[in-house]
Amino acid sequence: MAAKRNHSNRKALVLFCLFLGLSWEAEARQIRYSVPEELEKGSFVGNISKDLGLEPWELAEPGVRIVSRGRTQLFALNPRSGSLVTAGRIDREELCGQSARCLVNFNILVEDRVELFGIEIEITDVNDNAPKFQAENVEVKINENVAPGMRFPLLEAVDPDVGVNSLQSYQLSSNKYFSLAVQSHASGVKYPELVLKHALDREEEALHHLVLTASDGGDPLLSGTVLISVIVFDTNDNAPVFTLPEYRVSVLENLPVGTQLLTVTATDRDEGANGEVTYSFRKFVPDKLLKFQLNKNTGEIKLSENLDYEETDFYELEIQAEDGGAYLAMAKVLITVEDVNDNNPEVTITSLFSPLMEDSPPGTIIALLNVHDPDSGQNGQVTCSISGNLPFKLEKSIDGYYRLVTHRTLDREQVSSYNITVTATDGGNPPLLTETHFTVQVADINDNPPTFSHISYFTYIPENNPRGASILSVTALDPDSKENAQVIYSLAEDTFQEAPLSSYISINSDTGVLYALRTYDYEQFHDLQIQVIATDSGDPPLSSNVSVSIFVLDQNDNAPEILYPTLPTDTSTGMELAPRSAESGYLVTKVVAVDKDSGQNARLSYRLLKASEPGLFAVGLHTGEVRTARALLDRDALKQILVVAVQDHGQPPLSATVTLTVAIADSIPGVLADLGSLEVPRDSEASGLTLYLVVAGGLVFPHMYVSCIFLAFVIMLLALRLRRWHTSRQLQASGGGLVGVPTSHFVGVEGVRAFLQTYSHEVSLTADSRKSHVIFPEPNYADMLISHESFEKKDPLSLLDDLKLPVEDTPLVPVSSGFTLFLLRIIIGFTFSRI
């Protein structure tokens, strides 16, 4: 559509230039190039944009093109490089035959300037054809009494190439009887002749085999061969002789088939079979010989096909006469074809500027015509005229071109179109003529903008649409005609969610169909507001716009997401606590889930998918609350596994599941007692401590000033052991001390262990006290009984207060063990440093 507007602009520029009085160039510039044959399609010929004074991109305009007549277009314009290139493979031999120079002429029309440029390209020859004989085997018959020095014409080779690439030399295979002589005619054609060097003796050797090689002068050198069989006959001492070495005749091109052109005659002084002469074409060239017929007995030459002066105006034939004894003679026949007025003039409309604006001034160019008659002389002289009382006239240009221009002012309201007849008449007798008809439309000016069929548009599109999906089609109509009524659709530039609107949606500029450029997500946006602009192709263009609302419909594309309970970060199983005293309906925990969709797609329902003991727990359909379905019994297992499913109401529905572990106990010590996770082997620890004491004593003994420290350590160790025994007694007696602990603080069995061991420390000492270090590991809040916030605000002792436990009842076994080892390692490290 843009190309049409540019073409219209160029036409307007031409009309404007003519209105200012710019005239047509009287003579065309001639540009010449040279290019070898057999190049690939698109090969460079010349920088035509530079030679024409144009920019390379201007070659893509419709107003710049090649105009020629009567043959296939051999060249093309390349707008990217601004060059003239080949339109296909060019065969010089097919195009120009044996001509010394092969020239191709055509014109390039620049409509914006209304200029013609004559282009002449010489096709140079390349060595792409090897010399070739017309037959693979040739027989030469020679009488045995022929004297040495006798010559026998041989069949010459044909090489379609010209110049140095054409046939250059002949070579004969080595033998003792024959040599080779080459004759050159005035036309430059080389004819090989077989020369007898020594007398033949049929009784000694009746058949001789020779090889004749023809070579050209190209690079690389190409050649062809023929096998010559020399048959030795008995005596025949006279060869045929033609009455003329060369026969000439001129004929009209319109002679009927079968007309006798001439008769060639050859005589032989021998008698009998040796004196009987037969005639034949010596050189077989199908495209020429098919037009003529030779009587082998009488030598009459007749026309077998119609002649055409415009195709070929000259024929050269070679006739050979042979007697019964195998002697040959040769003569040439030259036929000249004369032209007759048998071709009507040809009229080609090179450019037609239609429609024509009604306000075009007189002298505006409407059409550019080319007139040609393939006849020659007066038969090819052509005159042109237009008929009727029309507001136009013809003006002669150059090289057979005519311009049709306005003669007076046009009025579209009176006449909206003109049917024009151009008559071309040649100067023959009788004259021949050709009539060409074409129509010129008178166009209106652009005075109406496009109008949309609706004031506004709205539509719906489901989310997750495929990219490139069609959304809506908008339509605008323009009451003008032609280009002024051609509507182009576009989107007003805007941004949406900090991105260009053009990255979300596009519009077909021709049809007005809107397409989605990405997949829409209802969770990201619910609607899209755009402005569609309809612009006509007039000059200047007129436009209008309309608002379009696109609403995104939700689809069930998000599964429910469980917020609570969250999965532990370690490998433990999430755990909730329920007291054995819980009655039916006791709230154990609550499953909390959300769905990013909306409407029915986000409406959730909960159900118990699996339970280790069916009937013990129930899940609220809409609330997700996990409650006991009956009172807990002593026979109920300590550990209960529940699988809860959360499902939305979309189509199809999506769901998610969560696995809950419910521990049934009245207190944390009860859970720990059942799990058996806090027992520490006392014998092994005692033996380990005993070993440390023995080693420390042995090391400390030589140093009396360390004895006090060692004695203090032994006293402290005994006190700690006594305290641990007292603590274990109290833990066994504290059965109901954890009734008030909220179940939401419990995560799992491993969390219980982590809670009791969170604040144990690892101390590592070396012999060099300066390299000793203490490691305080970060607590893993996901594995602890108490929430992350509690650890941020309180120390371990205050947390125990929140759990309603006395300080002396807290399980400090791991702490005392760690502390004991800590003190022991300090003593040993200090002792080694002193040693």
C-alpha positions in Angstrom: 0.0 0.0 0.0 2.9 2.3 0.8 4.4 1.5 -2.6 1.1 2.7 -4.3 1.2 5.9 -2.4 4.8 6.5 -3.4 3.9 5.7 -7.0 1.1 8.2 -6.8 3.5 10.8 -5.4 5.9 10.3 -8.3 3.1 10.7 -10.8 2.1 14.0 -9.1 5.8 15.1 -9.2 5.9 14.4 -13.0 2.7 16.4 -13.5 4.0 19.2 -11.4 7.3 19.4 -13.2 5.4 19.6 -16.6 3.1 22.2 -15.2 6.1 24.4 -14.4 7.2 24.1 -18.1 9.8 21.4 -17.9 10.2 19.7 -21.3 11.0 16.2 -22.4 14.6 15.5 -23.2 15.2 15.5 -27.0 17.9 12.8 -26.9 18.5 9.8 -24.6 21.8 9.3 -23.0 23.7 6.2 -24.2 25.4 4.0 -21.5 27.6 1.1 -22.5 28.7 -2.0 -20.5 30.5 -5.2 -21.2 29.8 -8.5 -19.6 31.0 -12.1 -20.3 28.5 -14.8 -21.2 27.4 -17.7 -18.9 27.3 -15.6 -15.7 25.0 -16.7 -12.9 21.7 -14.9 -12.4 22.2 -11.7 -10.4 25.8 -11.1 -11.6 27.0 -7.5 -11.6 27.0 -5.7 -14.9 27.4 -2.0 -14.0 26.7 0.7 -11.4 23.5 1.9 -13.1 22.3 4.1 -10.3 25.6 6.1 -10.4 25.5 6.3 -14.2 21.8 7.4 -14.1 22.4 9.9 -11.3 20.1 8.1 -9.0 20.3 6.8 -5.4 20.3 3.0 -5.2 16.9 2.9 -3.4 15.3 4.8 -6.2 15.7 1.7 -8.4 13.0 0.0 -6.3 10.5 2.6 -7.3 7.9 1.5 -10.0 8.8 4.5 -12.1 12.3 3.2 -12.9 12.3 0.1 -15.1 13.7 -1.5 -18.1 11.8 -1.3 -21.4 12.6 -3.4 -24.4 10.7 -5.1 -27.2 10.6 -8.4 -28.9 12.9 -10.5 -26.6 13.2 -12.0 -23.2 14.5 -9.6 -20.6 18.2 -10.5 -20.0 19.0 -7.9 -17.3 17.4 -6.5 -14.2 17.8 -3.7 -11.7 19.1 -4.4 -8.2 17.8 -1.7 -5.8 19.9 -2.9 -2.9 23.3 -2.4 -4.6 22.1 0.1 -7.2 23.5 -2.0 -10.0 22.4 -3.6 -13.2 22.6 -7.4 -12.9 21.9 -10.3 -15.2 18.3 -11.7 -15.1 19.5 -15.2 -16.0 22.2 -17.2 -17.7 23.2 -15.6 -21.1 24.4 -17.8 -23.9 26.2 -15.6 -26.5 26.1 -18.3 -29.2 22.3 -18.6 -28.8 21.9 -14.9 -28.7 24.2 -13.7 -31.5 25.5 -16.9 -33.2 28.9 -16.4 -35.0 28.7 -12.6 -35.0 32.0 -10.9 -34.1 30.3 -8.6 -31.7 27.2 -9.4 -29.7 25.3 -6.3 -28.6 22.1 -6.1 -26.5 20.3 -2.8 -26.6 17.4 -1.6 -24.4 16.2 1.5 -22.6 15.7 2.4 -19.0 12.8 4.7 -18.3 12.8 7.1 -15.3 9.2 8.2 -15.0 9.8 10.8 -12.4 12.1 12.7 -14.8 10.3 11.4 -17.9 13.7 10.4 -19.3 14.9 7.5 -21.4 18.4 6.2 -21.2 19.8 4.0 -23.9 21.8 1.0 -22.6 24.1 -1.0 -24.9 25.7 -4.1 -23.4 28.4 -6.2 -25.2 28.3 -9.9 -24.4 31.8 -11.1 -24.6 32.6 -14.7 -25.4 34.0 -17.3 -23.0 35.4 -20.7 -24.1 32.4 -22.8 -23.2 32.2 -24.9 -26.4 34.6 -27.4 -27.6 35.1 -28.0 -31.3 32.8 -30.7 -32.6 32.6 -32.7 -35.7 29.2 -33.4 -37.3 29.9 -37.2 -37.2 32.0 -39.5 -35.0 33.2 -41.6 -38.0 34.0 -40.4 -41.6 34.8 -42.6 -44.6 37.2 -41.4 -47.3 37.3 -43.5 -50.5 40.6 -43.2 -52.5 41.6 -45.0 -55.7 44.9 -46.8 -55.5 46.3 -45.0 -58.5 46.0 -41.5 -57.0 49.3 -39.7 -57.2 51.0 -38.4 -54.1 50.1 -34.8 -53.3 46.4 -35.4 -54.0 44.1 -33.6 -51.5 40.8 -34.9 -50.1 38.5 -32.5 -48.3 37.5 -33.6 -44.8 34.5 -32.6 -42.6 35.5 -29.6 -40.6 34.7 -29.1 -36.9 32.3 -26.5 -35.7 33.0 -24.3 -32.6 30.2 -21.8 -31.8 32.7 -19.6 -29.9 34.3 -16.6 -31.5 37.8 -15.1 -31.6 40.6 -17.0 -29.9 38.0 -19.3 -28.3 36.9 -20.6 -31.8 38.4 -23.3 -33.8 42.2 -22.7 -34.3 44.0 -25.8 -35.5 43.7 -29.4 -36.7 46.0 -32.3 -36.0 46.2 -35.7 -37.7 47.4 -38.9 -36.1 50.8 -40.1 -37.1 51.0 -42.4 -40.2 53.2 -42.9 -43.2 50.7 -42.4 -46.0 48.8 -39.2 -45.2 49.5 -35.6 -43.9 47.1 -32.8 -43.1 46.7 -29.5 -44.8 44.4 -26.7 -43.5 42.8 -24.2 -45.9 41.3 -20.9 -44.7 38.5 -19.2 -46.6 37.9 -15.5 -46.8 35.2 -15.8 -44.1 37.9 -17.2 -41.7 36.6 -20.8 -41.7 39.3 -23.4 -41.6 38.8 -26.6 -43.7 41.0 -29.6 -43.2 42.3 -31.6 -46.2 43.8 -35.1 -46.3 47.0 -35.0 -48.4 48.4 -38.3 -49.8 52.2 -38.5 -49.1 53.0 -41.9 -50.6 51.3 -44.0 -53.3 48.7 -46.5 -52.1 48.6 -50.2 -52.8 45.1 -51.7 -52.2 46.6 -55.2 -52.3 49.0 -54.3 -49.5 46.6 -52.3 -47.3 43.0 -51.7 -48.2 41.9 -49.8 -45.1 43.6 -47.0 -43.1 42.4 -45.7 -39.7 43.3 -42.1 -38.8 42.2 -39.7 -36.0 41.7 -36.0 -36.8 41.7 -33.6 -33.7 40.3 -30.1 -33.8 41.4 -27.6 -31.1 40.4 -24.1 -30.1 42.7 -21.4 -28.6 40.8 -20.9 -25.3 42.0 -21.3 -21.8 41.7 -24.1 -21.0 42.1 -25.5 -24.4 39.2 -27.6 -25.7 39.2 -30.2 -28.5 37.1 -32.7 -30.5 38.0 -35.7 -32.5 36.7 -37.8 -35.5 37.7 -41.2 -36.7 38.6 -41.3 -40.4 38.5 -44.6 -42.2 40.3 -44.4 -45.6 39.0 -47.1 -48.0 41.3 -47.7 -51.0 39.4 -48.4 -54.3 40.6 -49.3 -57.7 41.2 -46.6 -60.4 39.0 -43.5 -60.8 41.1 -40.7 -62.1 38.6 -37.8 -62.6 36.8 -35.9 -59.9 33.5 -34.0 -60.4 33.7 -30.3 -61.2 31.0 -27.7 -60.5 30.1 -25.1 -63.2 30.6 -22.3 -60.6 32.6 -22.3 -57.4 29.9 -20.1 -55.8 26.2 -19.7 -56.6 24.2 -16.5 -55.6 20.4 -15.9 -55.5 18.1 -13.3 -53.9 14.5 -14.3 -52.9 11.5 -12.6 -51.3 10.7 -13.6 -47.8 7.1 -14.4 -48.7 7.8 -17.1 -51.3 5.6 -20.2 -50.9 7.0 -23.5 -49.7 8.2 -25.7 -52.6 9.5 -22.8 -54.8 12.6 -23.8 -56.7 15.4 -21.3 -55.9 18.3 -22.6 -58.2 20.1 -25.6 -59.6 23.7 -26.5 -59.0 25.6 -28.6 -61.6 28.8 -30.7 -61.5 30.3 -32.9 -64.3 32.7 -35.8 -64.3 34.6 -36.8 -67.4 34.7 -40.5 -66.3 32.3 -43.0 -67.8 29.9 -45.4 -66.2 29.6 -45.5 -62.4 32.7 -43.3 -62.0 31.0 -40.5 -63.9 27.7 -40.5 -62.1 27.4 -37.5 -59.8 25.2 -37.2 -56.7 24.6 -34.0 -54.7 24.4 -33.5 -50.9 24.7 -30.9 -48.2 28.2 -31.0 -47.0 27.8 -29.1 -43.8 24.8 -30.1 -41.7 23.3 -27.1 -39.8 19.7 -28.0 -38.8 18.3 -24.5 -38.4 19.3 -23.6 -41.9 19.1 -26.8 -43.9 15.6 -27.6 -42.8 14.4 -24.6 -44.8 15.8 -26.0 -48.0 15.5 -29.2 -50.0 18.3 -30.6 -52.3 17.6 -33.1 -55.1 20.6 -35.5 -54.9 20.3 -36.4 -58.6 19.5 -33.1 -60.3 21.0 -30.5 -57.9 17.7 -28.6 -57.6 17.3 -26.5 -54.4 13.7 -25.8 -53.3 12.2 -24.0 -50.3 10.9 -26.4 -47.6 9.9 -23.9 -45.0 8.7 -20.3 -45.0 11.5 -17.6 -44.8 11.4 -14.7 -42.4 13.5 -11.6 -43.2 13.2 -10.4 -39.6 14.6 -13.8 -38.3 17.5 -14.4 -40.9 18.2 -12.4 -44.0 21.1 -14.5 -45.4 21.9 -18.2 -45.8 25.2 -19.8 -46.8 25.0 -23.4 -47.9 27.8 -25.9 -49.0 27.0 -28.4 -51.7 29.2 -31.5 -52.3 29.2 -33.5 -55.5 30.5 -37.1 -55.4 31.1 -39.6 -58.3 30.9 -43.3 -58.1 34.6 -43.6 -57.5 34.5 -41.5 -54.3 35.9 -38.3 -55.8 34.4 -35.1 -54.3 33.9 -31.5 -55.3 32.5 -28.6 -53.3 30.6 -25.4 -54.1 28.9 -22.7 -52.1 25.3 -21.4 -52.4 24.6 -17.9 -51.0 20.9 -17.0 -50.6 19.9 -13.4 -49.8 16.3 -12.9 -48.3 14.6 -9.6 -49.3 12.1 -7.9 -47.1 8.4 -7.4 -47.9 5.9 -5.4 -45.9 4.4 -8.4 -43.9 4.5 -7.0 -40.4 2.0 -4.7 -38.7 3.4 -1.9 -36.5 3.6 -2.8 -32.8 2.3 -0.3 -30.3 3.4 -0.7 -26.6 2.0 1.4 -23.8 5.2 1.9 -21.8 3.5 4.1 -19.1 -0.1 5.0 -18.4 -0.9 7.7 -15.8 -4.4 6.8 -14.9 -6.5 7.9 -13.1 -5.9 11.6 -14.0 -6.7 14.3 -11.6 -9.5 16.6 -12.9 -7.4 19.7 -12.1 -4.5 18.6 -14.2 -3.2 21.5 -16.4 -2.8 21.3 -20.2 0.3 19.5 -21.3 0.1 16.9 -18.5 1.5 13.6 -19.7 -1.1 10.8 -19.7 0.8 7.9 -21.5 4.1 7.1 -23.0 3.9 4.9 -26.1 6.5 3.0 -28.1 5.9 2.2 -31.8 8.0 -0.3 -33.7 7.8 -2.1 -37.0 10.2 -5.0 -37.6 10.2 -4.5 -41.4 13.0 -2.5 -42.9 13.2 0.7 -45.0 10.0 2.4 -45.8 8.0 -0.6 -44.6 9.3 0.1 -41.1 8.5 3.8 -41.0 5.5 4.4 -38.7 3.2 7.4 -38.0 0.7 7.6 -35.1 -2.6 9.5 -34.6 -5.6 9.5 -32.2 -9.2 9.6 -33.4 -12.2 11.6 -32.1 -12.7 15.0 -30.5 -10.7 14.4 -27.4 -8.9 16.8 -25.1 -5.6 15.0 -25.9 -2.8 15.1 -28.5 0.2 13.0 -29.5 3.8 14.4 -29.4 6.7 12.6 -31.0 9.7 11.9 -28.8 12.8 9.9 -29.4 13.6 6.3 -30.6 10.0 5.6 -31.7 8.4 7.0 -28.5 5.3 9.2 -28.4 3.7 11.1 -25.5 0.0 11.5 -25.0 -0.6 14.8 -23.3 -3.7 16.8 -22.3 -4.8 19.5 -24.8 -7.3 21.3 -22.7 -8.8 21.4 -19.2 -10.7 18.3 -18.0 -14.0 18.2 -16.1 -14.8 15.0 -14.2 -18.4 16.1 -13.7 -18.9 16.1 -17.5 -16.7 13.1 -18.4 -15.3 10.6 -15.9 -13.4 8.4 -18.3 -12.1 8.5 -21.9 -11.7 5.6 -24.3 -8.7 6.4 -26.5 -7.7 4.7 -29.7 -4.1 5.1 -31.1 -3.6 4.2 -34.7 -0.1 3.3 -36.0 0.4 3.1 -39.8 3.6 2.0 -41.6 4.9 3.4 -45.0 4.6 0.1 -46.9 2.6 -0.5 -50.1 -0.1 -1.3 -49.2 0.3 0.2 -45.7 -0.4 -1.8 -42.6 -1.9 -0.4 -39.4 -2.4 -1.3 -35.8 -5.0 0.1 -33.4 -4.4 0.2 -29.6 -7.2 1.0 -27.2 -7.0 2.0 -23.6 -9.1 3.9 -21.0 -8.1 7.0 -19.0 -10.0 7.6 -15.8 -10.5 11.1 -14.4 -10.1 11.0 -10.6 -11.6 13.1 -7.8 -9.7 14.9 -5.1 -9.5 13.5 -1.5 -12.1 15.3 0.5 -13.6 12.6 2.8 -12.0 10.9 5.8 -12.7 7.2 6.6 -15.6 6.6 8.9 -15.9 3.6 11.3 -19.0 1.5 11.3 -19.4 1.9 15.1 -18.8 4.7 17.5 -16.7 2.4 19.7 -15.8 -1.3 19.9 -15.5 -3.7 22.7 -14.8 -7.5 22.8 -13.8 -10.3 25.2 -10.9 -12.6 25.0 -10.1 -15.5 27.4 -6.7 -15.4 29.1 -3.9 -17.8 28.0 -4.7 -17.0 24.4 -2.2 -18.2 21.8 0.1 -15.5 20.4 -1.2 -14.2 17.1 -4.8 -15.0 18.0 -7.4 -12.9 16.2 -9.3 -10.6 18.6 -11.6 -8.3 16.7 -12.1 -6.7 13.2 -12.8 -3.0 12.8 -14.1 -1.6 9.6 -13.9 2.0 8.2 -15.3 3.1 4.9 -14.2 6.0 2.7 -16.7 7.4 0.2 -13.9 8.6 -2.1 -12.6 6.5 -5.0 -9.4 4.6 -5.9 -6.4 5.5 -3.7 -8.5 8.1 -1.8 -10.8 5.2 -0.6 -8.0 2.8 0.3 -8.0 2.6 4.1 -4.9 1.8 6.2 -5.4 0.8 9.8 -2.9 1.5 12.6 -2.7 1.8 16.4 -2.2 5.0 18.3 1.2 4.9 20.1 0.8 4.4 23.8 2.3 2.5 26.8 0.7 -0.1 29.0 2.2 -1.4 32.2 5.5 0.4 31.3 5.7 -1.3 27.9 4.8 -0.1 24.4 1.3 -0.9 23.5 2.5 -2.3 20.2 4.1 -5.2 22.2 0.7 -6.3 23.4 -1.5 -6.0 20.2 -1.1 -5.4 16.5 -3.5 -4.6 13.6 -3.5 -5.8 10.0 -3.1 -2.5 8.1 -5.2 -3.8 5.2 -8.1 -5.7 6.9 -8.4 -4.0 10.3 -8.1 -7.3 12.2 -6.6 -7.0 15.7 -4.1 -9.7 16.8 -2.7 -10.5 20.2 1.1 -10.4 20.2 1.5 -12.1 23.6 -0.5 -14.4 25.9 -2.7 -12.3 28.2 -2.9 -13.1 31.9 -6.1 -12.1 33.8 -4.0 -12.1 37.0 -1.9 -9.3 35.5 -4.5 -7.1 33.9 -8.3 -7.3 33.2 -8.7 -5.0 30.3 -6.9 -3.2 27.5 -7.9 0.2 26.1 -6.6 1.2 22.6 -7.2 3.7 19.9 -7.4 2.5 16.2 -6.6 5.0 13.5 -8.0 4.7 10.0 -6.1 6.7 7.3 -6.8 6.9 3.6 -4.2 6.9 0.9 -5.0 10.3 -0.5 -2.7 13.3 -0.7 -2.8 14.7 1.8 -4.2 11.7 3.8 -7.3 12.1 6.0 -7.9 10.0 9.1 -10.3 9.2 12.0 -10.0 7.1 15.1 -12.2 4.9 17.3 -11.7 3.5 20.8 -11.6 -0.2 21.3 -12.0 -2.0 24.7 -10.7 -5.5 25.1 -11.7 -7.4 28.3 -9.7 -10.4 29.4 -11.8 -13.3 30.8 -10.4 -15.4 33.6 -9.6 -19.1 33.1 -8.9 -21.7 35.7 -5.1 -21.8 35.1 -3.9 -21.6 38.7 -4.0 -24.4 41.2 -4.8 -23.7 44.9 -1.7 -22.6 46.9 -1.5 -23.9 50.5 -0.3 -21.2 52.9 -0.6 -23.2 56.1 0.7 -25.5 57.2 4.0 -24.8 55.4 6.3 -27.6 54.5 9.4 -27.9 56.8 12.7 -26.8 55.4 14.4 -30.0 56.6 13.5 -33.6 56.0 11.1 -33.9 59.0 7.4 -34.2 58.7 5.1 -31.4 59.8 3.4 -32.1 63.1 0.4 -30.9 65.1 -0.5 -31.8 68.7 -3.9 -33.0 70.0 -4.4 -33.8 73.7 -5.8 -37.2 74.5 -8.5 -35.4 76.4 -9.8 -33.7 73.2 -13.6 -34.1 72.7 -15.5 -34.4 69.4 -15.2 -31.1 67.4 -11.8 -30.2 69.0 -9.9 -27.8 66.6 -6.6 -29.4 65.8 -5.4 -27.1 63.1 -6.6 -25.2 60.0 -5.5 -25.6 56.4 -5.3 -22.2 54.8 -5.1 -22.0 50.9 -5.6 -19.3 48.3 -6.2 -19.3 44.5 -4.9 -16.6 42.2 -7.9 -17.0 39.9 -11.2 -15.2 40.4 -14.9 -16.1 40.6 -15.7 -19.8 40.6 -12.1 -20.5 39.6 -11.0 -19.2 43.0 -13.8 -20.7 45.1 -12.1 -23.5 47.3 -13.4 -26.6 49.0 -11.5 -28.9 51.4 -11.9 -32.6 52.0 -10.0 -35.3 53.8 -8.4 -37.4 51.1 -6.7 -40.0 53.3 -6.4 -40.8 57.1 -4.4 -43.4 58.9 -7.5 -44.0 61.1 -10.7 -43.2 59.2 -13.5 -41.5 61.2 -11.2 -39.9 63.8 -10.8 -36.5 62.1 -13.0 -34.4 59.8 -12.2 -31.3 57.5 -14.5 -28.4 57.1 -15.7 -28.2 53.4 -15.3 -24.4 53.1 -13.2 -23.5 56.2 -10.4 -26.1 56.0 -10.6 -26.6 59.8 -9.3 -30.0 61.0 -11.4 -31.1 63.9 -11.8 -34.4 65.8 -14.8 -36.3 64.7 -15.1 -38.2 68.0 -13.4 -38.3 71.4 -9.8 -39.6 71.4 -9.4 -43.1 73.0 -6.4 -44.8 74.6 -6.3 -47.3 71.8 -5.8 -44.5 69.2 -2.3 -44.4 67.8 0.1 -41.7 69.0 0.9 -40.7 65.4 -1.9 -39.9 62.9 -1.3 -39.1 59.2 -3.9 -37.0 57.4 -3.9 -36.0 53.7 -6.1 -33.0 53.0 -7.0 -32.0 49.4 -7.9 -28.4 48.4 -9.9 -28.1 45.1 -11.2 -25.1 43.2 -14.5 -25.0 41.2 -13.0 -24.2 37.8 -13.5 -26.3 34.6 -11.6 -28.5 34.8 -11.0 -28.2 38.5 -7.4 -27.9 39.9 -6.3 -29.2 43.3 -3.4 -29.4 45.8 -2.8 -31.6 48.8 -1.0 -31.4 52.1 0.1 -34.1 54.5 -0.4 -33.5 58.3 1.1 -35.5 61.2 -1.0 -35.2 64.4 0.7 -36.3 67.6 -1.7 -37.4 70.3 -0.3 -36.6 73.8 -1.2 -34.5 76.9 2.4 -33.1 77.2 5.7 -32.8 75.4 7.5 -35.1 77.8 4.9 -37.7 77.0 5.7 -37.3 73.3 9.4 -37.5 74.0 9.0 -40.6 76.2 7.2 -42.4 73.4 9.6 -41.3 70.7 12.6 -42.1 72.9 14.6 -39.4 71.2 16.2 -37.7 74.2 18.0 -40.6 76.0 21.7 -40.2 76.2 23.8 -43.3 76.9 25.2 -42.7 80.3 27.8 -45.4 80.4 29.5 -44.3 77.2 29.5 -40.7 78.4 30.9 -41.6 81.8 33.6 -43.7 80.3 34.5 -40.9 78.0 34.7 -38.4 80.8 36.8 -40.8 82.9 39.2 -41.1 80.0 39.5 -37.3 79.7 40.1 -37.0 83.5 42.9 -39.7 83.4 44.7 -38.0 80.5 44.3 -34.5 82.1 45.6 -35.8 85.4 48.7 -37.3 83.8 49.4 -34.1 81.9 48.7 -31.8 84.8 50.7 -33.8 87.5 54.2 -32.3 86.6 52.9 -28.8 87.1 51.8 -28.1 90.7 50.4 -24.7 89.9 47.8 -26.3 87.6 46.6 -28.7 90.3 44.2 -26.1 91.7 42.5 -25.8 88.4 42.2 -29.5 87.9 40.7 -29.9 91.5 38.1 -27.2 90.8 37.2 -29.0 87.6 36.6 -32.3 89.4 34.4 -30.6 92.0 32.4 -28.8 89.3 32.0 -32.1 87.4 30.6 -33.9 90.4 28.2 -31.0 91.0 26.9 -31.1 87.5 26.4 -34.9 87.6 24.4 -34.6 90.8 22.2 -31.8 89.2 21.5 -34.0 86.1 20.3 -36.9 88.4 18.0 -34.5 90.2 16.7 -33.0 87.0 15.8 -36.4 85.5 13.8 -37.3 88.6 11.8 -34.1 88.3 11.1 -34.6 84.5 9.6 -38.0 85.2 7.3 -36.4 87.8 6.1 -33.5 85.6 3.3 -35.2 83.7 0.9 -32.3 83.2 3.2 -29.4 82.9 2.6 -28.7 79.2 -1.1 -28.6 79.0 -1.1 -24.9 78.1 1.3 -25.2 75.2 -0.4 -24.1 71.9 -0.3 -26.7 69.2 0.7 -24.3 66.5 4.2 -24.1 68.1 4.9 -27.8 67.3 6.3 -28.7 63.9 7.7 -32.2 64.2 9.6 -34.8 66.2 12.9 -33.4 64.8 11.7 -30.0 65.9 11.3 -31.2 69.4 14.9 -32.4 69.4 16.1 -29.2 67.9 14.3 -27.1 70.5 16.1 -29.0 73.3 19.5 -28.8 71.6 19.3 -25.3 70.1 21.7 -23.6 72.4 24.4 -26.3 72.8 27.8 -25.0 71.6 30.8 -26.6 70.1 34.2 -25.5 71.4 37.4 -26.5 69.7 40.8 -26.0 71.2 44.2 -26.6 69.9 47.7 -26.8 71.4 48.2 -23.2 70.4 45.6 -21.2 72.3 45.8 -18.4 69.8 44.2 -20.7 67.2 41.4 -21.9 69.4 37.8 -21.0 68.3 34.3 -21.3 69.6 31.4 -22.0 67.1 27.9 -20.9 68.0 25.6 -22.5 65.4 22.6 -20.6 64.1 19.3 -22.1 65.3 17.1 -23.8 62.6 13.8 -22.2 63.4 11.9 -24.5 61.0 12.8 -27.5 63.2 11.9 -26.0 66.6 8.9 -26.2 68.7 8.7 -22.4 69.3 8.2 -19.9 66.5 10.9 -17.7 64.9 9.6 -14.6 66.5 9.9 -16.0 70.0 13.6 -16.7 69.5 14.2 -13.2 68.2 12.8 -11.7 71.4 13.6 -14.2 74.3 16.3 -16.3 75.6 15.9 -20.0 76.3 15.0 -19.6 80.0 12.2 -17.1 79.3 10.8 -19.4 76.6 10.6 -22.1 79.2 8.7 -19.7 81.4 6.2 -19.2 78.6 5.7 -23.0 78.4 4.7 -23.0 82.0 7.7 -25.1 83.0 9.9 -24.4 86.0 13.5 -23.7 85.2 14.7 -26.7 87.2 12.4 -28.9 85.1 13.8 -28.0 81.7 15.7 -30.8 80.0 19.3 -29.6 80.3 21.0 -32.9 79.6 22.5 -31.8 76.3 23.5 -28.4 77.8 25.3 -29.9 80.8 27.0 -32.5 78.6 28.2 -29.8 76.3 29.3 -27.6 79.0 31.2 -30.4 80.7 33.1 -31.2 77.5 33.7 -27.5 77.0 35.4 -27.1 80.4 37.4 -30.4 79.8 38.7 -29.2 76.4 39.7 -25.8 78.0 41.8 -27.6 80.6 43.5 -30.0 78.2 44.2 -27.1 75.8 45.7 -25.0 78.5 47.8 -27.9 79.8 49.2 -28.6 76.3 50.1 -24.9 75.9 52.0 -24.9 79.1 54.0 -28.0 78.2 
